[in-house]
Amino acid sequence: MGRIPAYVTEKIWLESYPPLAREELAFPEDPVFSLVDKQARNHPERVALLFQGKEITLGELEERINACACSLRKMAVSRGDRVAIYLPNCPAFVVIYFGAMKAGAAVTAISPLAVPREIDFQLKDSGAKILFAFDQYLPKIESLGEGLRLQEKVAVPLTFQDEVKRDIPDSWIDFNVLLGEKGDPPTLAFDLRRDLAILQYTGGTTGLPKGAMLSHFNILANVVQTSHWDRAVLRRFKLDHFVKAAVLPWYHIYGQTVDMSCGICNGHKLVVFPRFEPAEFLKGIERHRIQIVTGAPPIFIRLISEPAIEKTDLSSLIWCSNGAGPIPVEVINKFEKLTKGVTIHEGFGLSEASPVTNSTSPAIKQKKGSVGVPYPGCVEAIWDLKNDDFAPLNVPGELLVAGPQVMLGYWNRPEETENTFLEIEGLRWLRTGDIARMDQDGYVWIVDRAKDLIKYKGHSVYPREVEEVLHEHPGVLEVAVVGIPDPETIEKIKAFVVLKTEARGRVSPEELISWTKERLSGYKCPGLVEIREDLPKSHAGKYLKRQLR
């Protein structure tokens, strides 16, 4: 094992930073909710959330957060306990999220798409003490029976002080009653670098999700890093704050940090969408003059295929950012054309890093297809998996990340934690599991997931390259490429394709295979193409390739 290469020690990516961006940041020695308190003190009348036509100011939001924290303390929630949130995007999510932290608890959020078995696992594995669930989700929880060991269950409506009569089982507490609690929130002494703020569940190679342990300092650091990056854009456009679309699911750390926490902690106005519906989302951008959209590939793919986009006034948009998976360059180009110049800037992150580690923005040079440069305070390298050593520039290998936003480890999984980190020359490197390369400017290019690499007759095939070519076909809407076990070739290459409406019944699997043969080496071309109505996705927008396999 060699020494850390010069491109890392010299941090070559710093030359690509926007003007006035600093290499090192000063991170406050306070929990992340202290940034919310500061905004509420300085701008109590500023609108923080717009949800279903109702505005909620920072002052009103802080009042409800404090009431929630007081109620949780009266329920005997103490430092180190876990509180579960099972809600769609709505104002109550923000209140419970920061209220639980103020009470000393760590938050674990459950996907609204989770089935009872998955809900049962997360509640039991996390040891959650209190559960906050949306009224409409209560039947799923009730179906789990008495084995959950929850101390209290709280039923939550979509809006505060909902006047509609709600049928809540006797075993549940009404969230609106908790908001009537008055008093000063608890004052606790936190060990910011060890106390958990978030227990974020992420997919596991064994099939069971793992809880990434994110400390208060991890979350605070990533909010400060992202905010610092945002300020370069604010300066460029001479703005005080943004109007942001909050459409990413908040159960996922991507939506929690980049949209919700960064929005509230910086005094931005969040236009909250409980779900993504392309036509309604476009109306929302036009009506509320939204400036920032943070999304995932399926969101942007659906937007460019929505007929209403050509008739919608999108002139307010200044920045769109993609994460949660690679986005085809063809999609970026078409979005740019439809919006008359608004491009999609890529970023990269993972649950284990709170989540953002890399980004581009309108304030720096864009290289389409790259996820940008490492965040301030973050150090990155490429690891040669064949030689078990650092790789040079422009050579693919596993992306390694070290920084203040990197998790403590996996909840109750010491072996998996050990296998996820490398200790080299005093740095604790997180193995991301993503194959990437770094260019001479410090920009990172994600080649593919290491586990998605396909072995065909001894050749290494990266699914993303095949997907990019298929996306260039005018009839293709969505595509996911996987390897199917085969005794003769090791793996067969199979593409799962969703066609655009006008191409359905007209474009065949054979045509798509021929399309790739004209544009790729023969060993990279799929031997199988399956046309589907849709592709399985996580709520965060990632294609579930394991299900396709």
C-alpha positions, 0 to 999 in steps of 0.5 A: 500500500503506497502513500496518499498521492499528490492529487489528494494531499495538494487538493487539486480540486480547490482551483475549481472552487467558486470565488470566495469559497474557502478550503476549510470551514468553521463549524459551530459547536452547536446542534443543527437545530440551533441554526433554526433558532437563529433564523427564527430570532432574526427573521420571525416573520419570514415565510419558511414553508408554503404547504397546500396554500398555507404559509408558515413563518419561521417564528410560528415554526419555532413555536411548534418545534419547541412545543413538540420538544416539551411534549416529548420530554414529558413523555420521558424521551431523553438523550439517546432515545430514538423517535420514528417519523412515518410521514409524507412531506408536510410541515409536521415532519419539520416540527417533529424532526427538530423537536425530537432533536431538541428533546435529545432523541435521534430521528429515524424516518420511515419511507411512506412506500414501506410495507408492514414487514419493512416498517416492523423491521425498522421500528424494532431494529432502531428501538424507537420509543415514540412513533409519529405516523400520518393518519392514513398510515395508521392501519399499517401500524395497527396490522403489526400487532403488539410486538413493537415495544413502542412507548407512545404512538402519535397520529399526525394530520397533514395540516396543523389544527386540522378541522376535519374530524379524524377517527383516531384509535384510542391507543393513539395520541392526537398530534394537534393536542401535543402542539398545545404544550407550552413552556421553554424547550429543554436545555441539554448538553450534547456530545456533538461528535458522538450523540446521534441526530439521525439513524438513517436506514439504507439498503444492505447487501444482505437484503436487510437495511442498515442504520447509518449513525449520523451524529449532530456534528455530521448533520451540522457539517453537511448543512454548513458545507451545502450552505457555503456552496449555496452562498456562492450562487446567492452572490452570483444572482444577488439574492438574499435567500432562495425559493426552493421546491421541496419535492424530494422525500424527507424520509431520505437523508437527501431530502432531509439535508439538502432541501429541508434542513438547508432550507430552514436553517438558511431562511429559504422559502420552501414550497412543499410537495407531498408527492411528485406529480409532473403537471402539478409540479410545473404549475407550482414552479410557475405559480410560486416563482420557484428558483431552485429544484433539487431532484433525482433522475426520474423527476427530471426524466418525467418533467421533460416528457410532460407535454405541459412543460413547453407551455409553462413559464419556468423563467424563475428557475436559476438552479436545478440539481440532480442526485440519488443516481446518475442522470443521462447527459441526453436528459440534461441537454433536453431539459436545458433546451426546454427551459431555455438555458437552465441546466441540471447540475449534478452532485453526489452523496450517500446516506453514510455521508449525511449525504453530500460529498460532491457538487457542481453549481451555477457558480463553477464550471460545469462538466456534463456527466461529472458530479463535480468537486469535493465539498469544502472540508472533504477529502477524496481519493480513488482506490485501485481495487485490483492492486489494493492501492491508490489509483492515479488521476483518470483511472477508475477505482472505488471512490473514497471519502473522508470528511466531517459529514461521514457517519460514525458507523452502522447501528449494531453492525460492527463487522459491516462498519469495519469493512466500510472504512479504511484507515490510511495515514491518519485519515478514516476513509469511507468506501463508497462502493462507487466506481469513479475517476478524478480528472486533472481539475479535481472533478469526479466522474461516477462510472458505476456502482461496484456491485452493478459492474457486469462481467461478460466473457471476461470483459468489465461492462459498466451499465451506465455506459449502456444506459447512456446510449439507450437514452439517446434513442428517441423512443426511450423514456427510462432504462436500467441495465443489469447483469443476469447470471449465465453459466456460459458468459458469467453474466448476460447483459439485460436492459429494462426499458420504459418507452415514451407514450408515442413509441409504445407498440412501435419500438421493439427490443430488436430495434433497441439492441441494433441501436446499441450495436451501432454505438458500442463495442459488441461485448457491451451490447445487451443480449436481452431487452425487456420493455416494461410499463415502469421500473421499480424505484425507491422513494428517493428515485433510485432504480431498484436493480436488485429487484430487476435482477 
